[in-house]
């Protein structure tokens, strides 16, 4: 089945958007794991200590900064 040119462009745009979403989701999972591994020392307790809390806040802050930069780059490519 052959698609007309407009449909092909629409499909290509859809594939690119989905690919960008998958890349962002992959990045989210990667940073979540990194922040956890970096900040959490003891998983046996039900509470985070002050150092873990501060570390997670800083790590998440950098994660958000990175995510914003990724989104800006994706937008400029479109």
Secondary structure, DSSP 4 states (H G I P E B T S, - for coil): -PPPHHHHHHHHHHHHHHHHHHHHHHHHHHHHHHHHHHH---SSSSS--HHHHHHHHHHHHHHHHHHHHHHHHHHHH-
